[in-house]
């Protein structure tokens, strides 16, 4: 049995390795979760979200909210406006984290960050996922081409203008290929919707 001070030192050592630390990370290392409360009270750790801790003043990326959601909604995949932001496509600055979840999953409820869940299934949910490391967390995110075609698929939720801007910007920045766009347009069943816009940007 580790002493309280030894446990706390071990937790701090773990926090140095992981920018965002969860109680379950301690359990995996055989450390008592009560050490988190003591370290927060002592000012040596700070609680950045429910069940998530970090070293005080530690610089975290602008996409920290995506890492928090990935820890708390493990079946979610960052999509649509949040994915556009990560890929540097378009001008959207969403105040919610947009995530795709399996069609039959219960809607996740978080106090923060604000969450917008979109339901997908089959290849539309499983294709085009590329994990990205954000603040030491592996965050599943749809790639640029899948994200752009998703914007057309969910145009009634976000507006067709968002999809058009994303298509033009992604193509201009050479972040997508016509083959990739057609591939995901077929999966999302929006080939006919996207065809005239694809032709206009590529000619």
C-alpha positions in Angstrom: 0.0 0.0 0.0 1.5 3.3 -1.1 1.6 6.2 1.4 -0.5 9.3 0.6 2.5 11.4 -0.4 4.0 8.6 -2.5 0.6 8.2 -4.3 0.4 11.9 -5.0 3.9 12.0 -6.4 3.1 9.1 -8.7 -0.1 10.9 -9.8 1.9 14.0 -10.6 4.4 12.0 -12.5 1.6 10.5 -14.6 0.1 14.0 -15.1 3.4 15.1 -16.6 3.1 12.4 -19.2 -0.6 13.0 -20.0 -1.8 16.6 -20.5 -5.3 15.4 -19.7 -5.6 12.9 -16.9 -8.7 10.8 -15.9 -9.5 8.9 -12.8 -9.5 5.7 -14.8 -5.9 6.4 -15.8 -5.0 6.2 -12.1 -6.9 3.0 -11.6 -5.0 1.4 -14.5 -1.8 2.2 -12.6 -3.1 1.0 -9.3 -3.2 4.5 -7.8 -6.0 5.7 -5.5 -8.3 8.2 -7.1 -8.6 10.1 -3.8 -5.2 11.5 -4.6 -6.8 13.7 -7.3 -8.9 15.5 -4.7 -6.0 16.1 -2.4 -3.8 17.4 -5.3 -6.6 19.7 -6.5 -7.0 21.1 -2.9 -3.3 21.6 -2.7 -3.3 23.5 -6.0 -1.0 21.0 -7.7 -3.7 19.8 -10.1 -6.7 21.5 -11.6 -10.0 20.0 -12.7 -10.5 21.1 -16.3 -13.8 19.2 -16.8 -15.8 16.6 -15.0 -13.4 13.7 -14.3 -10.5 15.3 -16.2 -7.5 16.9 -14.6 -4.4 18.7 -15.7 -1.3 20.4 -14.3 -2.0 24.0 -13.4 -1.1 26.5 -16.2 -0.1 23.7 -18.6 -0.4 25.0 -22.2 -3.1 23.0 -24.0 -4.0 23.2 -27.6 -6.9 25.3 -29.0 -8.6 21.9 -29.7 -8.6 20.8 -26.1 -12.4 20.5 -26.0 -12.1 17.8 -28.7 -9.7 15.8 -26.5 -12.1 16.2 -23.5 -15.0 14.9 -25.6 -13.0 12.0 -27.0 -12.3 10.9 -23.4 -15.9 11.2 -22.3 -17.7 10.1 -25.5 -15.4 7.2 -26.6 -17.8 6.1 -29.4 -17.9 9.7 -30.9 -16.1 10.9 -34.0 -15.4 14.6 -34.5 -17.3 15.7 -37.6 -18.8 18.6 -39.6 -18.0 22.1 -38.3 -15.6 20.9 -35.6 -13.7 18.7 -38.1 -13.6 21.6 -40.6 -12.0 23.7 -37.9 -9.3 21.1 -37.2 -8.5 20.8 -40.9 -8.3 24.5 -41.4 -11.1 24.5 -44.0 -13.6 27.3 -44.2 -14.4 30.0 -41.7 -16.7 28.2 -39.3 -15.9 28.7 -35.5 -18.4 26.4 -33.8 -19.2 27.0 -30.1 -20.2 23.3 -29.8 -18.2 20.2 -30.4 -19.8 18.3 -33.3 -19.5 14.5 -33.0 -21.0 11.6 -35.0 -22.3 8.7 -32.9 -23.8 5.4 -33.8 -27.5 5.6 -34.7 -28.7 3.5 -31.7 -26.4 5.1 -29.1 -28.0 7.2 -26.3 -27.4 11.0 -26.7 -24.3 11.9 -24.5 -25.0 14.5 -21.9 -22.1 16.8 -20.9 -22.1 19.9 -18.8 -19.2 21.2 -20.8 -18.0 21.5 -23.5 -21.3 22.0 -25.4 -22.0 19.0 -27.6 -23.9 18.5 -30.9 -24.4 14.8 -31.7 -25.1 13.7 -35.3 -26.2 10.1 -35.8 -24.6 8.0 -38.5 -24.4 4.3 -39.3 -22.6 1.7 -41.5 -19.8 3.0 -43.8 -20.9 6.6 -43.2 -19.7 6.2 -39.6 -16.7 3.9 -40.1 -15.1 5.2 -43.3 -12.7 8.2 -43.4 -11.8 8.2 -39.7 -8.2 9.4 -38.9 -7.2 9.6 -35.3 -5.3 12.7 -34.4 -3.2 13.3 -31.2 -4.5 16.3 -29.3 -3.1 17.0 -25.8 -1.9 13.5 -25.5 -5.3 12.0 -26.4 -6.1 10.0 -29.6 -9.1 11.8 -31.0 -11.0 10.2 -33.9 -11.8 12.7 -36.6 -13.2 12.4 -40.1 -10.6 13.3 -42.8 -11.1 16.4 -44.9 -12.8 14.8 -47.9 -15.3 12.9 -45.7 -16.0 16.0 -43.7 -16.8 18.0 -46.8 -19.2 15.4 -48.2 -20.8 15.2 -44.7 -21.5 18.9 -45.0 -23.5 18.2 -48.1 -25.2 15.2 -46.5 -26.3 17.3 -43.5 -26.8 20.6 -45.5 -30.3 20.9 -43.9 -28.7 21.1 -40.5 -25.7 23.4 -41.2 -26.7 25.2 -44.5 -25.6 24.5 -48.1 -23.4 27.6 -48.0 -21.1 25.9 -45.4 -20.7 22.8 -47.7 -19.9 25.0 -50.8 -17.4 27.1 -48.8 -15.7 23.9 -47.5 -15.6 22.4 -51.0 -14.0 25.4 -52.6 -11.6 26.0 -49.7 -10.6 22.3 -49.4 -10.0 22.1 -53.2 -8.0 25.4 -53.3 -5.8 24.3 -50.4 -5.3 20.9 -52.1 -6.4 19.1 -49.0 -8.7 16.8 -51.0 -8.7 15.0 -54.3 -11.6 14.5 -56.7 -11.3 10.7 -56.2 -11.6 11.0 -52.5 -14.6 13.3 -52.7 -16.4 11.0 -55.1 -15.7 8.0 -52.9 -17.2 9.6 -49.8 -20.0 11.2 -51.8 -21.0 7.7 -52.8 -20.9 6.5 -49.2 -22.9 9.5 -48.1 -25.3 9.1 -51.0 -24.9 12.7 -52.1 -23.2 12.1 -55.5 -26.1 13.7 -57.4 -26.2 16.7 -55.0 -22.5 17.3 -55.2 -21.9 16.6 -58.9 -22.6 20.1 -60.3 -20.6 21.8 -57.5 -17.6 19.4 -58.0 -17.7 20.1 -61.7 -17.7 23.8 -61.1 -14.7 23.9 -58.7 -12.6 21.4 -60.8 -13.0 23.0 -64.2 
